[in-house]
Structures are given as structure tokens and as C-alpha cells.
């Protein structure tokens, strides 16, 4: 099913970062839980990770987001997930721009529980190993309930993550850190004005919008990552032989049985069937006797034509 998220505040959390958590709860509802109290948690320390593992296990959540604000790391947001009740990976993001849901007061909003369409724009998403990991984390964080089929009318919003090269700051060494622009749009399917059968989506900015940079990361080791990707045997679908599904969704099965002699098999008959069977047997008997009498008459006529007298006179 869908993975639940635990949203919590760090040692200090500004009003702006508290709004980020509230909007994340609205985007992930009903699979999210927000803790209002501040927590003395430093996520990249061992004690802080133990606290996160305890809280996620207690609240039955496999994803978490920790918001904090201080002088060294202002507007800080840590996204992470757990595996086997232990921290799997974490990414620390520095938020430089945010526009909340309240800022889009009159814009239409997504339905509760609807799945987002997610679009990642930029070459770094598939060329850079670090951003591939971030992409996987974002997909896991916002994907919602996994489904096999999607109804087009149920798609009501899209999240676009565009990565751009950062701007070099004078006086600071090192390459500029790329910026990720997160934009959310409400989508509505309308009739194609050119006359096509496929509906055309119309996008309306609905928020939340965010710009952020990667500050610190802690990704899983290859062995732990490989173990987390394994699926239990009970969840793997087994191939079903002699069973298909037609275009109406009905299951059609094929049975292989030994050859049966149905003619010798006696079934239970009702009174009406017994009477009908008796009448049918009498009709067959009468028809058989009539056929025998006809053949006997033909043979007598043939004998009389050959010998000039009937066969009955010889018997006398």
C-alpha cells in the first residue's frame, strides 16, 4: 500500500518552515502525520537517527520530513526513509524560495488521496548519481497508493521538478550548487479544440512551489540498498496457467479432464422427464415395428412374384 510520512519539527523551526510541513501534509493526505511539538533531533548524528527510527516506528511511518531553521543552516528540510526500522537514506535541502497553498487562495486544489503526475526536467536527473538518488526519494515520497490502472479523470495535479545550474557567488570557492525548482499545477482535462478525441490538459498554478539546493546527503550502502529492493515471496505474482482475462475483465479458465463416457452415465431424472422418456421409447418402438412390417411385406411381394405363390402357402 501507500507509505505514510511523519512530518516533524527540529530544535528550532520558523513559521515559514512550519508552513512547508503543513502543505506537505495537505499534499500527502491521508498518508501523513504531523507532529506539532519541537524535537531535539540532529538527523545526521547517531542519537538523532535513533530518535527518528523510534518515532517512525512508533507512528508506523516509513518516510519522514524534518524542518528546522538556524543561523548556520536556515530554512532546512531533511527528507528521508527507513528500511527494517532503520534509516535507509537522507537528503538535507536548503529552501531558498517558497510559495504556500494559502498564497494560491482562489486556485483549484487537488482531491484528497489523488496521485500526482511527476515530471523531472534536466539532464542531471539521469546523469548525476546524487540527483538520481534524490529523484528516487521524491518519487517514493509523493507517489501515494500504488495502482495497476489509472483513470484519466482521476489525474488532477502534476508536480514538476526542474534542475538548473546554480549561480556562482563572488568570494566563495567551489562550483555553484544546482537549484531544483518544484512547481505544482492543477490539471483539468478539456475537449480538444482541434477536434481530436484525446482530451487536452489545461494547467493552473496551484502550489506549493519551492526552490531548494542539496546541502548534505546520506545514502544507503549498495548491500543495504539491494536488500531494501527485494520483494517478499508472498507479494510476487505467480503465473496462472490456463487462466486468461477477456476485454470485459472476466476471468476465463480452462480445465483439463480425462475423457468421460457420458452415454453410460445415468443422471437423476424428474417425473416429467421420465414420462417424456417413456413416450419417446414407445414412439421409437412403434416406428421400429412399422419399419419391420414394411420390410416383411416387401419381401412377401418379391417372393410371390418370383415363385407365383405366397410364402405362407408353402408352410401349409
N, C-alpha and C positions, 0 to 999 in steps of 0.2 A: 504494500500500500504506500501511501504518501508518507514522506518523512516529516516529522514535526520539528519545529525550530524553537529554541529557547533564546529569548531576547532579554538581555540584562545590561545594567549599567555598571561601569567601573568605579574606581575610588572617587573620582570627580567626573561629573557629566554635565555639560552645558545644556541649556534649553534647546539649542539647535540640534544637538545630537540626540536628545530625548525625543524630539520630533521625528528624527530619522527612524528610531526604533518603533514609534507609533505607526508611521507609514509602512514600515516593513511588516508589522503585524496585520495591517489592513490588506496589504498585497498578498500575504500568505494565509489569510484566514480561510478555513478554520484550523489550519495546521500550524498554529504558532501560539506561544505563551510568553507574555511579557511580565517581567518582574520589575516592580516599581522602585524597590529599595536599592541603594548603592551597595556594591560588593567590593570588599578589599581583595581584589584579584589582579595579579600581574600575569597576563596569559602566557608570556614566554619564559616564566620561571617554573621550576618544578612544583612548588607549592601552589602556584596559580593554576597549573594544569590539573593538579589533583582536585582542586576546588571545582574546576569546570567539569571534570569527569564525575564528581559526586552530584553536582546539580543537574547535569544532563541525564544521569541515570535515575535520579530521584523523580524528575519530571517526565521521564520516558521520551526524551528528545535525542535525536542523533545529529542535529545541526544546531549551531549556536552563533549568536552575534553579540559582541561586547562593544559598547560605545563608551568612550571616555574623552576627557579634554584636560590638557595640562600645558604648561609653558613649553616643554620640550617637544611634545607631540600633540599639537592642537587638532581638534576635530578628528579624533582617532576612531577607526572602526575595524574590529577584528572579526573576520568570518572564519569559521572552522567546522569540522565534523568529526565524529567519533566512529570507531570501529571496535567491536568487542569491549565496549565500555572504557576505551582508552582513546586519547587524542590521536587522530589519524593525520590531519594536516591543518594548517592555519595560515591565513594571509592577513597582514596588517595594512590597512588602507588609510591614506590621508585625504580627507574630504576637503576640497577647495571651493566647491560650489554646490548649493543645494536649493531646490525649489520644491516645496512640500505639496501635498494634496490640497491643503487649505488655500494655497495660492492660486489653485485652479478651481475656484468656488463654483462657477457655473458650468464647468465642463462635465460631460458624462463620465461615469465611473464604471469599472469592471464589476461583474457579478461575483458574489462570494463563491469561492471554490472553483472558479473558471481557470483553465490552464492558459498560460501565456505562450504566445509565439515569441521566440528568441532569435535575434539576428546579431551576428558578430561581424563587424566591418573592420577590415585591416589585415595586412599580411602577417603581423606579429602573432595573431591568434593561432596560426598553424606553423609558423617558422620558429618562434621562440618557445623553448621548453617551459619557461616560467609562466608565460601567458597561456600556454596550453593547459597547464595545471589550474590556473585561475579560471579559465573558461569551463573546465570540467566542474570546478567547485560552484560556479554561478549557475550552471545548468542543474546541478544536484540541489541547489538551494531553492530555486524558483520553479522547478518543473511541476510540482504538485502531484496529483494522483496519477500513476502510470496507467495508460489505457491502450487498447489494441486498435480501436477505431475512433475516429473523430467526426463529429457532425459540424459542418461548416458554420451553421448558425450559432454554434457554441463558442466560436472564436471571437472574442470581444476586445482583446488588447494585445499589444506587441511591445516587447522590450528590446531596444536597440543599444548595443554596446559598440561604440566606435573608438578605436585606439588611434591616437595621433602622436607625433613626435613632440617631446617637451621643448620648452623654450629655455635656452641657456641663460643662467643668471650670472651677471658680472661679479667677479670675486669668489665664485665657488668653483672648485675643481671637479673634474669628472664630467661624464656625458649627461645631458639632461634626461630626466626620467620621463618616459612616455605618460601621456594622460589618457585616461579612459572616460569617455563621455557616455553616461547612461541616460537614455531618453525613453519615456513611456508614452504610448499613443493608444487612444481608444479607437477601435476599428468597427466600422459598420458596413455591411455588405449592401450595395445598391445595384440597381439594374444598369447593365452596360449601356451607355448612351449610343454606342456604335451599333447596337442590335445583337451583340453576342449573347450566347446562352449562359456563359460563366459570369457570375456577379463580380462587380469591381469593388474592392475595399476602399473606403474613404477614411483617412486618418485624422484624428483630432488630438492635439496635445492634452494629456490629462494628468501627467505627473505620476509619481515623483521623478524629478530629474536630478542627476548628480554627476559631478566631475571628481575623480579621485586618482591618486597615484599609489603605486605599491611602495610600502616602506620596508617591511620585513616579511619573510616567509619561513615557514617550517613545514616542508613536505615530507611525506612518508618515504621510508626506505623502499627499494624495489621489492624486497621479500614481503614486507608488510602490505605493500600495495597489491602485490599478486595475491596474497591471502584474502584481502578485502574484496577482490573482484570475483572470487569463487562463489558460485551459487550452490545452495544446498541441493542434494539429490532429489528431495521431495518437491522442489519447485521446478525442476526440469520437466518439460513436457515430453512424454513418451509418444512415439509414433504409433498411432492406432491403425491396425491392419483391417482391411475390408470395411472401412468406415469413411464416408465422404459427406460433404455438406453441399446441398444444392443452392441455387440462386436465391431461394426464399429463406435460407438459414436453417432448413430442416436437416436433421441428421439421417443419413441413409446407410444402413448396414447390410452386409451380405453374409449369409450363413452357409456353411459347407456341411452337409449331412450325407449319410450313406443312402444308397438307393433303396427306396421303400416300395413294397408291393401293395399298392392301395386297393387293388381289386379284391384281395383276400381279407382286407381289414373290415371288420363289422363294427359300425358305429351305432350309437343309440338312436332309435327312430321314435318319433311321436306317433300317436294314434292315426292322425291324418296321413302321415307318410306310409304307415303300414297298410291302410286301406288303399291308398293310391298304388302302392306296390302290388297289392293283391289283384287289383283291377288290371294293372298293366300285365301281370303274369297271365291272367285269364285271356286277355286280348291276344297276347303272343301265342298262347296255346291254341286258341281258335284259329288264328291266322296260319299256324303250322298245320293243323288238321285240314284246313281248306286247301292248302298247297298240296298236301299228300293226296287228298281225294281227287284233285285236278290231275295230278301226275298219274294216278291209278286209272282214271277214265281215259286219258290219252293212250296209255299202254294197252287197255282193252280194245279201243278202236283200232289201234295198229295191228293187234293180234287177229281181230276179226277180218280186216282187210287182207291179211296175208293168207290165212287158212280157211276163210269162208264161214267160220262159225266162231261163237264166243268161247272164251276160256272156261266159263262156268259149266258149259255143256259137256266138256271132256271130263270134268270132275264127277258128273253124274254117271 
